[in-house]
């Protein structure tokens, strides 16, 4: 266990390792009981519901579903780079995985093992509707900008700061684990910084993560950047919510199809 922790730069397995509890802990009666290991597995499968800064669970206004129902399905999917799903659904990519937005029953599903699983994720549901209702015909322009270059840059202060510090604490000195998570999210490798990925939150909304590893002289650094076209499709609060949802997914160290918070 000690050799594994040293090799993977883990200080404390339950806190810092995405794979805890692994087979090394299950093979013997120490240092944790089987009951504790079972509890840890159960808690890690049960994702907390994403919340907004005041601590409330986000609510999806019924008017959003009503507005979505009135929209022309072909035009909507054309703008969003989504696909129709007869009779009245929309297939939308989120972090490289397929979601189904059911306009008739006002439900969200994800594709898993060849069939659709009903999911309860209010923040993701809200962001999907906001994206579909507001996305324009403008394409991705492949020009990266920082949050400070957005027209509504002042919004991203105080409680609306992007979630940079937790990512630095988790991955700043463990970029191999960050690479693994980014790749499982369908991230595209970029020849920038020490490690950089373009992660597709939605089909027209890439988010760029640029990491510089720390050393004895400098602290690790992370920049989260956007495509200049993002403000054609999302408002400042939607950009904030979507970025933090993606960052939360990275912090959880997702496995398999588990990309929904």
N, C-alpha and C positions, 0 to 999 in steps of 0.2 A: 504493500500500500504506500509506504514511504517513497519507494523508488518511482512508483507511478505518479505520485504527487509532485516529486521533484522534476520528473521528465515533462510533465504538463503544466508546470508552474502554478500549481494549486496550493494555496495556503491552508484551506480548510474545506474538506470535500463536500459536506452538506451545503455550504454557502457558495462555493466557487466553482464546482464542477457540474456541467450540464448532464453528465451521465450518472450521477449519484442517485440511488444506490446501485452500484454495478455488481458484477458477479463476485468480485473480490470480497465485498462485504457479506454477500449472501453465503459464501462458502464456509464460513466459520462462525463461532458463537461470539465473536468480539469484533470491534469494540462496541457495537450497537446491537440491541436485541432485535429479534425478528419482528416483534410488534412495532418497534420504532421504524424499521425499514419499510414495513407495510404502510405505515402512516405517511411516510415521506413519499412513497410512490403514489398513494392516493391523492395527496395534496398537490403533487406536481401535475397530475392529470386534470385536476379541477382548477381551471384558470379563473382568476378573479375577473369580475366584470369591469371593463374599462370605464373610468369616470372622468368627469371634467374637473377643473381646478378646485371648485368649491366642495368637491367630494360627492356630488350627486351623480347618479346614473343618468346618462343622456336619454332624452325622450324624443321619439320620432313623431313629428306632427302628422296627423292624419291628412292634412292638406297636401303634404308632399306626395303621398300615395295617390291621392285624387288627381293631382296635377300630372303625375307620371302616367296615370291611366288615360288621360285625355291626349297625350302626345302621340304623334304619328310614329309608330314603332320602327319603320324603316329609316326615317330621318334621324330619329334618336340614336339608333344603333350605328348609323353611318357616322355621325359626329363623335360618338363615344368609342368607336372601333370595337363595338360589341357585336353579338350575333343574336338573331331572333331564336326563340325556343317555343314553337307552336304548342298551344294556341295563343298564349298571351304572356310569354315569359321572355326574359333577357339573359343571355349568357355573357358574363362579364369577368374578365381576368383580374385577379387581385394577388399580387406577389407571386405571379406565375401559376396560380391555382384557379380552377374554374368555379365561379359562383353562379347561382341561378336566382334572379330576382323575379318572383312570381307576382305579377301585377294583380291578378284576380284575387288571390288569397292573402296578399300583402305579407309574404313570408320570404325568408332568405334561406337558401340551401347551398351546400357545397358538394362538389363531386368527389366521391370517395369510394374506391374499389368498384368503379363502374356504375354506381347508383348515387342518387341524391340524398344527402342527409340534412334534415332540418336543423338549423342552428339558431341559437339565441344570442345575438351579439349586437346590442342596441347601437353602439358607436359605429361599428362597421356598417350596419344597416343604414344609419343616418348618412354616413359618408358616401355610400353607394348611391343613394337617392340624390344627394347634393351634386355629386359628379354627373350623374345622368341628366339631371334637370338643367345644369349650367354649362356643360362642356360645349365648346363651340367648334366650328369647322377648322380652326387654325391648327396646323401640324406642330409637332415637336421641332424646335429649331436648333437643337444641339448646341446651345450657348449657355454655359453654366453661370449662375449668379448666386450671390450669397443672400441671406435673409435681409441684410442691410440695404440691398439694392432693390428690394421690392417696394412698390408704391406705398404700401401700408406697413413699412418697416417698424414704425413706432408701436405697432400692435404687439410685436414680439419682445416684450419686456416684462419684468416682474413675473406674475403667475403664468404668462404666456411664453416664457423662454423655451426654446427647443430643448429636448432632453439629451444634452451632450454629456454632462458630468457622470451620470450612471453608466453610459457606454464607455467612457474613459476609464472609470474605476474597474469595470468588468473586463474590458478587452485591451486597454492601453498597453499592457505588458504581456499580452497573450493574443497576438494577431493571428496565429494559426486557428484558434477557435473562432475568431471573427470571420476569417475566410470560410470556414466550414459552414457557419450560419448563413452568410451572404450567398453562398453557392446553393444552399438548400432553398433559399428564397428566389432562386433564378437570377441572381445578380450577375452582371456582366463585368469582367475584369477590365480595369482602366490602367493605363500606364501613367499613373500619377501618384504622388506621395510615396510612402512606403507600401501601403496597401490601399487600393481604391476600388469601389464597385458602383456600378449604376444599377439601382434596384427599381423595378417597375411596380409602383404601387397600383396604379391604374394604367390602361393602355396609352394614355396621353400624359401621364404624370410620372416621369422618372425622378427618383431622389438619389443624389450622389453622396456617398460616404467616403471621405478622404482621411486616412489615418496616418499619423507619423508616430513611430514607436519611441518610447522614452528610453533614456540611458542615464548614466551617472551625472551628466551635465544638464540635460533638458527633460522636462516633463513630457509625457505623451500629449499629442494634440489631435483633435478631430474637427473637421469641417463638414457641415451638412449643407449641400448646395442644391439648387433647383434649376430646371430649364426655364429660360426667360419666358416661355409661353404659358407658364403655370397660372399667371393671373388672368389669362383669358378664360380659364376654366373653373378656378376656385377662388373664393374670398379668403381673407387672411385667417379667419377663425377655422375655416375648413383645411387650409394648408397646415395650420398648427395641429389640428386634431389628427389629420392623416399622418403627418410626420411622426408624431409621438406614438401613434398606433403601430407604425412600422418599427420604430425604435424599441417599443415594448416587446414586440414580437422577437426582435433580435436579442433582447436581454433574457427572454425566456429560454433561448437556445432551442428553437423548434425542432421537432422530429417528424419525419414523414409528411403527412398531409396536414399536420397540426399548425396551421398558420392563422387561425381566426382567434382574435382576442375577445 
